[in-house]
C-alpha cells in the first residue's frame, strides 16, 4: 500500500501532458484513473498515460470562422477618382472649323435656282470600265522648277484669266460655266483655277510630315506644276515666289478642288500663314456637289469625276516620290489631271 501511495503521489505531481502533441490530439488519463490502474496491477512502476492517437491521424488546423459584418462594421473603401467624361471636340476633329470660301454663298444661290436633278454614286466596280479623263494631247502641261520660270507662269495665268473675262464681257454673258473668270449670279468678280498639291508619301509613324512638293494650278487650257521641293534644287529654292504667294492668297482668284483644307494647312505650315492667307479663297467642291445632287454621298475627287463627268481618274501615281529630281511623264499627267478635272467639275455643278 505504501508503494501505491507513493506512486499515486508522484503521478499527481507529474505535469499533465498537453492536449496537442506534435499536431496530434492525445487522450490523457486523470490521476485517479492512473492510481486505480497501478493499484489494480500491484506494481510499483510509474504509471504511463494511455496511448496517444497515432501521429498519422493529424487533425485539421483550426480555421477562423468568418464573422458576418454588421451594418456598422463596414470598412471605408478606397475612393476611386472619378474619370472626367471626355469632351467632344468640335466637328469631331482636331482641326479648327473650316473657313467658308468667299464664293460659296453666290454659287450655292445659283445652284438653288437650277432645276432639281437626280444623280446617284457610280459603283466602285464600274469606275474602271469608264473612259479615262480626256486631257492627253488636248491640254498643255508646264513644269515650273525655279523662281524665274515661276514668275513667268504666274504672269501667263493672269493674262489668260483677264483674256477670258474680257471675252465673256464682249459677248454680253458673264457666265462661262464656272471654269473661267465668272460663274454668273454675282460671281463675275471671281476668277477660278483648278488646284491641288502633291507630297512625298511617308511610310512610318512619328516625326514631322514631309513638305509640300508640288502645287498644281490649272486654267481651262493649261496645267502649271510648281515644284517646291525636289532633289537637286538650287540655292534659290523652288518655285515659291512672291508672285505665286500673291495668287494663292488673292481672294478674287478662287482655287477649286476637293478636300483641299489639308493642302492649305500644309502650305501655311511650310511657307508661313501669309502663303494662303485665311484660306477663304479655296473652294471645296464636295458640299456644292451634295447641294446639287442630294443622293450623291461619295465626294472624293475620283468618285465625283466618275459620277458627274463619267470619266475614270487614275490614282496609280499618287504614292510616288514627288521629290525626285525629274518627274516622269505619267506623274506629270496625273498631277495635271487632278487640277484640270476640278474646273470641269465646277462647271458641271453650277451648269
C-alpha positions as CSV (number, residue, x, y, z in Angstrom):
1,X,0.0,0.0,0.0
2,X,2.9,2.3,0.7
3,X,4.2,1.7,-2.8
4,X,0.8,2.5,-4.2
5,X,0.6,5.7,-2.3
6,X,4.0,6.9,-3.3
7,X,3.3,6.0,-6.9
8,X,0.0,7.8,-6.8
9,X,1.5,10.9,-5.2
10,X,4.3,11.1,-7.8
11,X,1.8,10.7,-10.6
12,X,-0.2,13.6,-9.2
13,X,2.9,15.8,-9.2
14,X,3.7,14.9,-12.7
15,X,2.9,17.6,-15.3
16,X,-0.2,16.8,-17.3
17,X,0.6,16.2,-21.0
18,X,-0.6,18.8,-23.5
19,X,-3.8,18.2,-25.4
20,X,-1.9,18.8,-28.6
21,X,1.4,16.9,-29.1
22,X,3.1,17.4,-32.5
23,X,-0.1,18.4,-34.1
24,X,-1.9,15.2,-32.8
25,X,-4.7,15.1,-30.3
26,X,-3.8,13.0,-27.1
27,X,-6.2,11.5,-24.6
28,X,-4.5,11.7,-21.2
29,X,-6.0,10.0,-18.2
30,X,-6.6,11.8,-14.9
31,X,-4.6,10.9,-11.7
32,X,-7.5,8.9,-10.3
33,X,-7.5,6.7,-13.3
34,X,-3.8,6.2,-13.1
35,X,-3.8,5.4,-9.4
36,X,-6.6,2.9,-9.9
37,X,-4.7,1.4,-12.8
38,X,-1.5,1.0,-10.7
39,X,-3.3,-0.3,-7.7
40,X,-5.0,-2.9,-9.7
41,X,-1.7,-4.0,-11.2
42,X,0.1,-4.1,-7.9
43,X,3.4,-2.9,-9.4
44,X,5.5,0.0,-8.2
45,X,6.2,1.3,-11.6
46,X,5.3,4.8,-12.5
47,X,2.0,4.9,-14.4
48,X,2.1,5.8,-18.0
49,X,-0.6,7.7,-19.8
50,X,-2.8,5.9,-22.2
51,X,-1.5,5.5,-25.7
52,X,-2.0,8.7,-27.7
53,X,-3.5,8.9,-31.0
54,X,-1.2,8.0,-33.9
55,X,0.8,10.8,-35.5
56,X,-0.6,9.8,-38.8
57,X,-4.0,10.9,-37.8
58,X,-3.3,14.6,-38.0
59,X,-6.2,16.9,-37.2
60,X,-7.1,19.8,-39.3
61,X,-5.9,23.1,-38.1
62,X,-8.4,25.3,-36.5
63,X,-9.9,27.6,-39.1
64,X,-11.2,31.0,-38.2
65,X,-14.9,31.2,-38.8
66,X,-15.6,34.2,-40.9
67,X,-17.8,36.6,-39.0
68,X,-20.6,38.4,-40.6
69,X,-20.1,42.1,-40.7
70,X,-22.7,44.2,-39.2
71,X,-24.1,47.3,-40.7
72,X,-21.6,49.4,-38.8
73,X,-18.6,47.2,-39.3
74,X,-18.1,48.0,-43.0
75,X,-14.6,49.4,-43.5
76,X,-14.4,52.5,-45.6
77,X,-13.4,51.6,-49.2
78,X,-10.8,53.4,-51.0
79,X,-12.4,56.2,-53.0
80,X,-11.5,56.0,-56.7
81,X,-11.1,59.2,-58.5
82,X,-14.0,59.5,-60.9
83,X,-12.9,59.8,-64.5
84,X,-13.9,63.0,-66.2
85,X,-16.0,62.4,-69.3
86,X,-14.1,63.2,-72.4
87,X,-15.3,66.4,-74.0
88,X,-16.3,66.1,-77.6
89,X,-14.2,68.2,-79.9
90,X,-15.9,70.5,-82.3
91,X,-16.7,68.8,-85.6
92,X,-15.2,65.6,-84.1
93,X,-11.8,66.8,-85.5
94,X,-8.6,68.3,-84.3
95,X,-8.8,70.9,-87.0
96,X,-10.4,74.3,-86.5
97,X,-13.7,74.9,-88.1
98,X,-13.4,75.2,-91.9
99,X,-13.2,78.7,-93.4
100,X,-16.1,79.4,-95.8
101,X,-14.9,80.3,-99.2
102,X,-15.9,83.9,-100.3
103,X,-17.6,82.4,-103.4
104,X,-19.5,79.7,-101.7
105,X,-22.7,81.7,-101.0
106,X,-23.1,83.0,-104.5
107,X,-22.5,79.6,-106.1
108,X,-25.0,78.0,-103.6
109,X,-27.5,80.6,-104.6
110,X,-27.0,79.8,-108.2
111,X,-27.4,76.0,-107.6
112,X,-30.7,76.7,-105.7
113,X,-32.0,78.4,-108.8
114,X,-31.3,75.3,-111.0
115,X,-34.0,72.7,-111.7
116,X,-33.7,69.7,-109.4
117,X,-31.8,66.7,-110.8
118,X,-31.3,63.1,-109.6
119,X,-27.8,61.6,-109.6
120,X,-26.5,58.5,-107.8
121,X,-23.0,57.4,-107.0
122,X,-21.3,55.2,-109.5
123,X,-20.4,51.8,-108.1
124,X,-16.7,51.3,-107.4
125,X,-16.6,48.2,-109.6
126,X,-17.9,50.2,-112.6
127,X,-15.4,53.0,-112.4
128,X,-12.6,51.1,-114.1
129,X,-14.9,50.5,-117.1
130,X,-15.3,54.2,-117.7
131,X,-13.1,56.1,-120.3
132,X,-10.1,57.9,-118.9
133,X,-10.0,61.6,-118.5
134,X,-9.6,63.1,-122.0
135,X,-6.7,65.5,-121.3
136,X,-3.9,63.8,-123.0
137,X,-2.8,65.9,-126.0
138,X,-5.6,68.4,-125.5
139,X,-4.2,70.4,-122.6
140,X,-0.8,72.0,-122.0
141,X,1.4,71.0,-119.1
142,X,4.1,73.4,-117.9
143,X,6.6,72.3,-115.2
144,X,8.0,75.1,-113.1
145,X,11.0,74.4,-111.0
146,X,12.7,77.8,-110.3
147,X,11.9,81.3,-109.3
148,X,12.3,82.8,-112.8
149,X,10.0,80.4,-114.5
150,X,7.6,80.7,-111.6
151,X,7.1,84.4,-112.2
152,X,6.6,83.8,-115.9
153,X,4.0,81.1,-115.2
154,X,2.1,83.4,-112.8
155,X,2.1,86.2,-115.4
156,X,0.8,83.7,-118.0
157,X,-2.0,82.7,-115.7
158,X,-3.1,86.3,-115.1
159,X,-3.0,87.0,-118.8
160,X,-5.3,84.1,-119.6
161,X,-7.8,84.9,-116.8
162,X,-8.0,88.5,-118.0
163,X,-8.5,87.4,-121.6
164,X,-11.4,85.1,-120.6
165,X,-13.0,87.9,-118.6
166,X,-12.8,90.4,-121.5
167,X,-14.1,87.8,-124.0
168,X,-17.1,87.0,-121.8
169,X,-17.8,90.7,-121.3
170,X,-17.7,91.4,-125.0
171,X,-20.2,88.5,-125.6
172,X,-22.6,90.1,-123.0
173,X,-22.5,86.9,-120.9
174,X,-20.7,86.7,-117.6
175,X,-21.4,83.0,-117.3
176,X,-18.8,80.7,-118.5
177,X,-19.8,77.6,-116.5
178,X,-17.5,78.4,-113.6
179,X,-14.3,77.4,-115.4
180,X,-13.2,80.9,-116.4
181,X,-13.5,84.4,-115.0
182,X,-17.0,84.2,-113.6
183,X,-20.0,82.0,-113.0
184,X,-22.9,84.5,-113.1
185,X,-25.2,85.4,-110.3
186,X,-22.8,87.9,-108.8
187,X,-19.7,85.8,-109.3
188,X,-18.3,87.9,-112.2
189,X,-15.7,89.4,-109.9
190,X,-14.1,86.0,-109.3
191,X,-11.5,84.0,-111.3
192,X,-11.4,80.2,-111.0
193,X,-8.3,78.0,-111.0
194,X,-8.1,74.2,-110.5
195,X,-6.0,73.5,-107.5
196,X,-4.2,70.5,-105.9
197,X,-1.0,69.6,-104.2
198,X,1.3,66.6,-104.0
199,X,3.6,65.5,-101.2
200,X,6.2,62.7,-101.0
201,X,4.5,59.9,-99.1
202,X,5.6,58.9,-95.6
203,X,5.7,55.2,-94.7
204,X,6.5,55.3,-91.0
205,X,4.8,56.8,-88.0
206,X,6.1,59.7,-86.0
207,X,8.1,62.7,-86.9
208,X,7.1,65.7,-89.0
209,X,5.2,65.5,-92.2
210,X,7.0,65.9,-95.4
211,X,6.8,69.4,-97.0
212,X,4.5,70.0,-100.0
213,X,6.5,69.1,-103.1
214,X,4.2,70.3,-105.8
215,X,1.4,72.8,-106.4
216,X,-0.9,72.3,-109.4
217,X,-2.8,75.4,-110.8
218,X,-4.9,74.9,-113.9
219,X,-6.6,77.3,-116.3
220,X,-9.1,75.8,-118.8
221,X,-6.2,75.4,-121.3
222,X,-3.0,74.7,-119.2
223,X,-1.9,73.0,-116.1
224,X,1.0,74.6,-114.3
225,X,3.1,72.3,-112.0
226,X,5.1,74.4,-109.5
227,X,7.8,72.3,-107.9
228,X,8.5,73.5,-104.3
229,X,10.8,70.7,-103.0
230,X,12.9,68.3,-105.0
231,X,16.3,66.7,-105.3
232,X,19.0,68.9,-106.8
233,X,17.1,72.1,-106.0
234,X,19.3,75.1,-106.3
235,X,20.1,77.7,-103.6
236,X,17.3,79.9,-104.7
237,X,14.8,77.3,-103.7
238,X,11.9,76.1,-105.8
239,X,9.0,77.8,-107.4
240,X,7.6,79.5,-104.3
241,X,7.9,83.2,-105.1
242,X,6.1,86.4,-104.1
243,X,4.1,86.3,-107.3
244,X,2.9,82.8,-106.6
245,X,2.0,83.7,-103.0
246,X,0.0,86.6,-104.4
247,X,-2.2,84.2,-106.5
248,X,-2.6,81.7,-103.6
249,X,-3.7,84.4,-101.1
250,X,-5.8,86.5,-103.6
251,X,-9.5,86.4,-102.6
252,X,-10.6,87.2,-106.2
253,X,-8.9,84.1,-107.5
254,X,-10.8,81.1,-106.3
255,X,-8.7,77.9,-106.1
256,X,-11.1,74.9,-106.7
257,X,-10.5,71.4,-105.6
258,X,-11.8,68.5,-103.4
259,X,-10.8,68.0,-99.8
260,X,-8.2,70.8,-100.1
261,X,-8.3,72.1,-96.5
262,X,-5.4,69.9,-95.5
263,X,-3.5,71.2,-98.6
264,X,-4.0,74.8,-97.4
265,X,-2.9,73.9,-93.8
266,X,0.3,72.2,-95.2
267,X,1.2,75.1,-97.3
268,X,0.8,77.6,-94.5
269,X,2.8,75.3,-92.2
270,X,5.7,75.1,-94.6
271,X,5.7,78.6,-96.1
272,X,4.1,80.8,-93.5
273,X,0.5,81.9,-92.8
274,X,0.7,84.6,-95.4
275,X,1.1,81.9,-98.1
276,X,-2.6,81.0,-98.4
277,X,-4.0,83.7,-96.1
278,X,-7.1,82.6,-94.1
279,X,-8.0,80.0,-96.7
280,X,-11.2,81.9,-97.7
281,X,-10.2,81.8,-101.4
282,X,-10.1,78.0,-101.6
283,X,-13.4,76.3,-102.6
284,X,-14.1,72.6,-101.7
285,X,-16.5,71.1,-104.3
286,X,-17.8,68.4,-102.0
287,X,-20.5,70.5,-100.2
288,X,-21.6,72.0,-103.5
289,X,-22.0,68.6,-105.2
290,X,-24.2,67.4,-102.3
291,X,-26.2,70.5,-102.6
292,X,-26.7,70.0,-106.3
293,X,-27.4,66.2,-106.0
294,X,-28.5,65.2,-102.5
295,X,-28.3,61.5,-103.4
296,X,-24.5,61.7,-104.0
297,X,-22.6,60.5,-100.9
298,X,-19.1,59.8,-102.2
299,X,-17.5,63.2,-102.8
300,X,-13.8,62.3,-103.3
301,X,-12.2,63.6,-106.5
302,X,-12.1,60.2,-108.2
303,X,-15.7,59.3,-107.3
304,X,-17.1,62.8,-108.3
305,X,-15.2,62.5,-111.6
306,X,-16.9,59.2,-112.3
307,X,-20.3,60.1,-111.1
308,X,-20.6,63.7,-112.5
309,X,-18.4,63.5,-115.6
310,X,-18.4,59.8,-116.4
311,X,-14.6,59.6,-116.5
312,X,-12.1,57.4,-114.8
313,X,-9.4,59.4,-112.9
314,X,-6.4,57.2,-112.3
315,X,-4.7,57.3,-108.9
316,X,-1.8,55.0,-109.8
317,X,0.8,57.7,-109.4
318,X,-0.4,59.0,-106.0
319,X,2.2,57.3,-103.8
320,X,5.2,58.1,-106.0
321,X,8.2,60.1,-104.8
322,X,7.2,63.7,-105.7
323,X,10.6,65.0,-104.6
324,X,12.5,63.0,-107.2
325,X,14.8,65.1,-109.5
326,X,12.8,64.7,-112.6
327,X,9.1,63.8,-112.7
328,X,8.0,61.0,-115.1
329,X,5.6,61.7,-117.9
330,X,3.0,59.6,-116.1
331,X,3.4,61.7,-112.9
332,X,3.1,64.9,-114.8
333,X,-0.1,63.7,-116.5
334,X,-1.6,62.5,-113.2
335,X,-0.8,65.8,-111.4
336,X,-2.2,67.9,-114.3
337,X,-5.5,65.9,-114.4
338,X,-6.2,66.4,-110.7
339,X,-6.2,70.2,-111.2
340,X,-7.9,70.2,-114.7
341,X,-10.8,68.0,-113.6
342,X,-11.6,70.3,-110.7
343,X,-12.6,73.1,-113.1
344,X,-14.7,70.7,-115.2
345,X,-16.5,69.5,-112.1
346,X,-17.3,73.1,-111.0
347,X,-18.7,73.8,-114.5
348,X,-20.9,70.7,-114.3
349,X,-22.2,71.5,-110.8
350,X,-23.3,75.1,-111.5
351,X,-24.5,74.4,-115.1
